[in-house]
Structures are given as structure tokens and as C-alpha cells.
Amino acid sequence: MPETATQNWTKISHLKEHIGDEVTLKGWLYNKRSKGKIAFLQVRDGSGLVQAVAVKSELPEASWEAAESLTQESSCIVKGLVRADERAPSGVELTVTSVEAVDIPKEEYPISLKEHGTDFLMSHRHLWIRSRRPQAILKIRSTIEAAMHEFFEKREFLRFDTPILTPAAAEGTTTLFETDYFGDSAYLAQTGQLYLEAGAMAFGNVYCFGPTFRAEKSKTRRHLMEFWMVEAEMAYYDLWQSIQLQEDFVKHVVSRVLEKNREDLAVLERDISVLEKTVAEGFPRITYDEAVERLRAAGSDIQWGEDFGGDDEDILANQFETPFFVTHYPTEIKAFYMQPDPNRPEVVLCADMLAPEGYGEIIGGSQRIEDYDLFVERMKQHDLAPEAYDWYLDLRKFGSVPHSGFGLGIERAIRWICKLDHIRETIPFPRLLTRIYP
């Protein structure tokens, strides 16, 4: 990285570009080993980890004393010569010429390199994110988010930001976080979809990205109270065009992770063959009817008309090696805004994308109802007050068109891509049923 007026040091991730040069690193001590008059300093700066070798006889006394004083997570400035070392995980090592201690912790760092329990680590999440595993996951998260924006920009979608405070529900009234809005009730958004549909009628193809909230009293490995979604709405798209867009979208995101995060996937010991297959192959598509047949053949007692539970999704996922779609769910178990199949009104034109390896649904989408009268009828069936949705009904009064959309839960996608046991690792500070600290 070239030195500039604002940053006169080098990132560890760029050290390979500076073989034979003297560089300055600004970071923190990850670990230290000392052998008499030699100290092996593992320095991290957020972009990577490198071993810096400090030899007492080759350093000014003040630098050696500074190196000796460093404890785990001390902040420090280290200068040294970069040399290639194939044995080193980073491919380089630093021969130290100077060490400066910026801040030495006043007490022992709580998260040592030994094993800690999950509850302890979650209570110290603000410090745990400095460790290699959470850093690898959060770097992959960053790549995924950048890839999402890249995909939609290339497809000429407009980013359309939707509100977090809303006056009405979109996905059902039983999972709303309610708050006071100057004497009126307001709710934390479950989705940006309704507002996004307004954007689609104005701009054609739009997407939004932001936090969403579900007050689900769930302790499963798949649920968070606060999570992030990317949602898209497309004017004049039918269900099948939306499904193809979703497949292209996931392939693009996964390809970017494979391109940019190989080292992070290795830290997680992730078998990347499934990810490579995801990019290379088409995603299978089965109907809800076929899914029920498959489940019953596998021993499930599910009846037609019931929604899938986690075990059902796992059974289906074990039958596929890539993400796959389940389409045409029963009307009664899906949201009020989904378009019934004109040839079979007991099912709707919808699709869920399920991840392989037992990671469940990562995308939900549908063709939306475009007819005003049908929409009002469906609202009545779901006991929704029309006055709360007057603005939304206007979208069916003034230039309504067939349109479709979908939403991808970022954390669920990360959990599958990284093959994580629990969703709490996918976000910097998870909000769970029993945890809102830190």
C-alpha cells in the first residue's frame, strides 16, 4: 500500500508487495513467544497476522524493552524489514528494527488463547471479534455485502432505502416489536417490502438493504431478533424471472467469496467443494407437492397444507448438493400479498430457496398480487385493517402491473457459506431471545 499524507504505514495484507523494504505496522499484539534474547511477536492489524522477530542485539535498548513489555492485545507500532518466508502462514516475516508500545493493558486480557465457553465469549463479544475465527466470518460477511451491491448495480437496480419505523405489519402481527411514536403505535420493520413495491412502481427495479426485526420467541440456531436483509422488487417480473434472478444473485455472491476469502474459509476449515458446485451448476426446482412427497417417502408425517419445520428442511436439503427452490406453497400458510396461481388458487406463485447441508431457507420470494379487488379480499381474510394500508392499496389503483420480489437473510446465507453451527456468529453483535448485551 503506498504511503499517503493520511496513512504513513503499511497494512499486513500488503506486506508481500514490500519484500526487502522497511515498513511500519500499526496494530496489536496477538501473541508472543520469547527465547532468551529473541522475541517472536505475532502482530495483527485487522487486515492480517504476521510474525515479527525481535533480536535484542539488533535493537535499541528502548525498543527491546518495549517488545518485552508487550502483553496480549497491547497496541503497538512495529518497524522492520519484510522478508519472504514460505513457512509462515502469511508468506512473509518481519525482522524488527523498532518497537513502540502505544498502550499496555492494565490487567490481563480476558480472552486468552485457551478455550472459553460460548456464554463467556458472547458476553465479551466486543473483544472476541479480535480473534481469528470471528474475524474470518466478518470478513466474509463484508465481501457478501459488497457483492450484493455490485450485483444489483450491474443489473441497473436502484437502491431504495425503506423506513425502519412503520405503522403496520407486513409479515404478521404476532412478531412485531412495538414502540411509542408520539402517542401512536409504531413498529420496528419486519421487512422493507411494502415500501419497496412503491419504489418498483416508480423506478422499475429496486432493492434495499438494512436491519429488520422479528419478535419471535425462538431459541433455534437459525433465528435472530435483529437481522439484515437485502430485498428486491421488480416490475413486470413473473415468478420464474424472479427465480432466475435469485439464482444468478446467489451465484455471484458465492463466487466473490471464493475469489476473495479463500484464507478466511481455510481458517473456518470450510470444505469449499459445495460452494464451487453452487457457482457451476443450476439450482433444482421442485414444487411444494413434490417436496411433501419426498418428505413422506423419507419418513416424515407432514400433511399437505402444513409448513415445513426445521427437520423437514433438513431432510430436503440432504437430497441436493446445491441450493434449490421449493415453489407453489399452499395459499393459507403464506403472506397475504402473494399472487394465487390462476390455474390453482389453493397455492400461490412463490418460491423459497433452501441451502444444502441442512441450513434451511435463505431466500423467500413471490409474485405479488396486482389486482386491487383481490388484494382487498385477501386483507380481509387476514383480518388486516384497510386504513393502515391505504397508501399500499394506491399501488393497485394507479398503474398496477405484475411484479415480483424476494428477500435474502444475510445471516442465514453467511451461516451456510461459512458452515457455522449457530447463527449468532454471523453478525458482530447478535440479538437473541436471552441476549441483548453487549
N, C-alpha and C positions, 0 to 999 in steps of 0.2 A: 504494500500500500504506500503510495507516495506521501511524503510528509507535506503538510499544508500549514497555513497560519493557524488553523483551528485544532489540528491534531498532529503533534510532532512526535508521535510514537507509532509503533507497528503492531498490528493485530497478529496474534499467534497463527490464525488461519492463513496468513500471508507469508509466513516465515520461509517457505520453500522458494519464494521469489527473491530471497535475500541471502542465499548461500555465500559465505565468505564475508558478509558485511557485518558491521557492528550495528545493533539495533537497540531500541529502548522498548521494554514491555511495561505496561501499567496494568496491574491486576491484583490477584490474591493468592496466598499460599494454599495450595490444595493438600499437599503432604510434604514431609521432609524426612530424609534419612541422612544420618551423619556417620562418617567413618573417620574418626580422628580429625585430621586436618582437611578433610573433604566433606562438603555438604551437597547432597543431591536435593535440589529444590524443585518440586512439581508446582508450576505456576499456571494458573488459569486466568482467562480474561473474558470469558463468555463466548469467545469465538473458537476456543480450543484449549488444549492442555499440552504443555511442553516441559521437559526436564531441563533444568538449568544447573550446571555443575560448577560449584564454587570451590576453588582451591585456596587455602589460607595464604600460601606463599606467593600467590599471584595477585592478591587483592590488597588494597589499602586497609589498614587496621580497622578503620571505621566501617568499611563495607563488610569485612569479616564479622565484626561484632553485630552488625545489623542482620546478617544472614543467620547467625547463631541465635538471635533474639526472636526470630520469626516463629510464630505458632500457627496452628491450623486456622485459616481464614484471616490471617493478618493481611492487611493491604500493603502492597509494596511496589517499588519501581526497580526493575532489574535491567541492567545493560549487559550486553555480551555479544560475542561473535557467533554467528549462525554456522553450524556445520552439518552436513548430511550424515545421517545415521540410519541405516536400513533396519536396525534392530529396534529403533524407537517407534512407538505407535504412530507418532506424528510424522515420522520420516526425517526429523531433524532434532538436534540437540543444541543447547546454548552453552558456550563457555563463558562464564560470568566474568565481567570486568568491573562491575559496580553494583552494589545493593543499597537501597534506601528503604527503611521501614516507614510507611506512611501512618499506620495505626496498628498497634498491638492490642488485641482484645484483653480486657481487664480480668476476664475469667475464662475458664475452659469452654471451648466451643461445644454446644450441646449435642450436635450430631457428629459423632466420631465416625471413623471408618468401619466400626464394627456394626453388627446387625441391630436394628431397632424395630419395635413393634409398629404396626400401621397407625394405631391411635396416636402414639408419640410423634411419629413423622407428620401426621396430618395436623397435629397441634403446633408443630414447628414448620409448617409448610413454607412460611416466609424465608426460612433458612434451607429447607430441604431442596428447594428449586435450584440451589447452587451445586447440587450433586449431579453426577454424570447421567444417571438414568432419567430423572425428570427433565434435565436439560435436553437430552436426546429427543424426548417426546415433544417438548415445547418447541424445539427447532422444527420438527416435522409439522407441528401444528401451524407454525408460521409459513412454511412452504405451502401447505394446503390452502391457507387463506389467500396467499399471493396468487396461487394457481387459479383459484376460483375467479378472482377479479380479472386475471389475464384471459381466461376462457370467455367470460361474458363480454369483455371489451372487444375481443376479436370477433365475436358474433354480433357486435353492434347493439348490445343491450345497454340501456341507460340505467345507471344506479339511481334508485329512487328510495330515499330514506323514509321509513314509516314510523309513526309515533310509538312510544313505549307506554304512555298513559292512554287508555281507551275507555269509552263509555259503555262498551258492550262486549259480550263474549264472541269468540269465533269458533272455538273447538268444544264448547260445552261449559255449563255454568258451575260444575262441581269442582273444578280445578283452578279457580281464579284466586289470585291474591288481590284483596280489596283494600283500597286506601281512601282517605277522605280528600276530596278535591273542593275545598272552599264550601263545604256543606253538602256537596253532591258526592255520590259514589263514583269512584273511578277504579280501574283495574290495570294491573301490570299485564302487558300484552302477551298473549299466548302465541301469537303469530302476527306477521305483518300482512298477511294475505289479502284481507278485505281492502285495505288501502292500496295494496299493490295492484289489485284489479283496476282501481281507478287510474293508476299510472299506466296500465296497459291500454286502457281506452284512450289515453292521451298521447302515448308515445309508441305504442305497438308492442315492443319487447322491453321488459324492465326486470330488475332484480333488486333485492335489498339484503342487507347483512347486519345482524345485530343480536342483542340478547333477548331471549324470550323466557317466560316464566310459567311454570305449571305447579300448582299446589297439590301434587299427588302424594298421598301418604304411602310412599313406596320405599322399600329398602333394597330393591334389587340392584344388581351390578350394572344395570342399563339406564338407571334414571337419575337425573339431577333436577333440583328445583329451579335452577337458573342455568340455562344453556344457550348456545349460539346457533342460529340457523341462517342459512342462505336460502332465499326463496326467489323463485322466478315466475313471472306470468307472461303469457304470450298470446296476443290477439290473433285470431284466425287459425290457431293450432288446434288440431284434434288430439285425442288421447295418444294415438300412435306416433304422431310427430313429436309429442312431448316425451314419450318413452325413448325415442331415438336420441333426442337432445340430452336426456338424463344419462344415457349410456355413454355418449360422447364426453359429457362433462366429467363423469367419474373416471373414465379412461385418461383424460387429460390430467386430472389431479394426481392420480396414481403414477402416471409417467413422470411427472415433475418430482415426486418424492423419490422415485427410483433414480432419477437423474442427479438430484441434489443432496440426498440424505443417506447415501449408502453407509457411511460411517456410523450415523446415528442408528440405523436399522441394525447394524452389527452390534452396537452397544446393547441393544434390546434382544439380541440373538434371534431376530426375526427371520424366518425362512421366507425368502423373497420370491420363491417359485410361484406362489399363489398370486402375488402382485404382478409378476411378469405375465402370467396367464391371463389376468384381468385385462391387461393392456392389449394382448394379442388376439383374444377370442371374443366372439359375440356373446351377449348375455341371453341365456334362455328365458322364455316367456311361457308361463302356464296360467291357466285360469284358476279362480278360487275353487270351482267344481273339481278340477283335476287335482288341486292341492289337497282337498278333503279326501279324495280317493287315495292319494298317496299316503296320507296320514293314517287312514283307517287300515290300509294294507300293512302299515308299519306297526299297528297295534294301538293306535290312538282311538279313544272313544268319542272323538269330536263329532258333532251333528251339524248338518248343513244349516247355516244361519248363525253359527257361533263364530266369534272372533278367535284368532289364533292366540294361544298363550306362548310363553317363552319356550316351553318344551316342544310345542308344535313347530315353532320356527326353527328350533334346533334340528328336529327330525328332517324337515325340508332342506335345511342348509347342508346337511350331511350328504344330500343326494346331488349336490352341484359343486363344481370346482371354481366357479366364478360367481360374482353377484348375479342375481336372477330376479325376474319380475313375477309377481302374482297379480293378476288383473281381475276385474269384474267381481268385486266383493258384493255381498248382499246389501241392498239399499238401507235396511234397518240398522246396520251396525256402522254406517259411515256418516260423515258430516252432512248437514242439511243442504250445502251448496253444490253437491256433486250431481252431475247430469245422469239421470237414469238412462239405461240402454233403451233406445226407442223400440228395439225388437224384443226386449225382455226387461220390463220395468222393475222387476224384483231385484235386479243388480244394477250397479252404477258403473259408469265409464271411469274407472280409477285403476291405479297400479301402485303397489308397494315394491320397492327394491330391497331385497334381503341380501345380506352379505354371507359369503360362505363361512365355514369353520365355526358355525354356531353363534354368530354375532348379531343376528336379528335384523330388523328393519333399519335402514339408514336413510331411505327416501320415501316420502309419501306424496302422491300426486293424483290429479284427476282432471277430467274435462269439467268445466263449471256450467251450472245451469244458466242459460242465456235468456230464457223466456220469463217475462215478468209474472204472468199468472201462475205458472208452475212454481216459481220461486216463492210467491206469497203462500201458496198451498203448503209447500214444504216447511216454511217457517211456522205455520200454524200447527203442523204435525209435531214440531219440536218445541212447541209452547214458547216461541220467541216473540217478544213484543215488537210489532212492526215499527212503532215510533222510534225505537232505538236504532233502526236500520234504514230510516228514510233516505239518507244520503246514498246508502248502498243500493237501495231499490232504484234510485235515479239512474244507476248504471245500466239497468234493464229497460228504462224508459227512453233514453236518449242515445240511439245508435248502438244498441246491443249487438254483439257478434259472438259466434262460437269462440271460446277461448279456454286455455288450459294452463295449469301451473303445477309447481311441485316445491317441496321444501326438503333440504338435507340438513340433518342434525350433525353439526361439526364434530361434537364429542363422540357420537356413535361411530362416525366414519373413522376418526382417529383411533378409537379403541380397536376397530377391525384392522386398519392398516398397520398399526403397531403390535397387534395381537396382545392386548392387555387384558388382564383378568378382571379389572374393575374400572368403571368409567371415571372414578374420582381422580385418576392420574392424568386425564386428558386435558384438564383445564388448570390454569395457575392456582386458583383458589376455589375449590368446589363447594357448592351449597347443597348439602344433603339434608335428609329429614331430621337428623340429630346433630347437624354441624353447620354453624354459621360463623365460626371463629377459626382462623384469624380472618 
